Amino acid sequence: MGFPCNQFGKQEPGTNLEIKAFCTQRYDVTFDMFAKIDVNGETACGLYKHLTALDTPPKGAGKVSWNFEKFVIGKDGKVVARFEPRTKPDAPEVLKAIESALAK
């Protein structure tokens, strides 16, 4: 799932439809894209307030540092991993976390 956010260098200034079209055309995104939200500060949506409060390995707790930060959530709804923005979605450690969560 993708949650566009304009809090990082104003990279997501468009409307929800414009952002979805850009991500689909430029990056071949096929996963669900949600409405633009804030992920840090007092205006952060509840989901991200929860996600960033957890001390989830390998990154730990704290604010989202940049777009493309990744959270792996298990089938039971528990957060099992959190990765830095520069970690590629197909990095071995991300795939291992996903496969482990799916196996449970």
Number of C-alpha atoms within 10 A of each C-alpha: 11 16 16 24 22 15 18 12 10 9 12 16 14 14 12 16 13 12 20 20 14 14 16 14 10 9 9 10 15 11 9 9 17 14 13 18 15 18 25 17 12 9 10 14 13 11 9 17 19 12 21 18 12 13 14 18 13 12 14 16 15 14 14 20 13 14 19 18 16 20 21 18 17 18 11 8 8 11 18 16 21 24 20 17 14 11 15 15 14 9 9 11 15 19 14 12 18 17 12 12 18 11 9 8
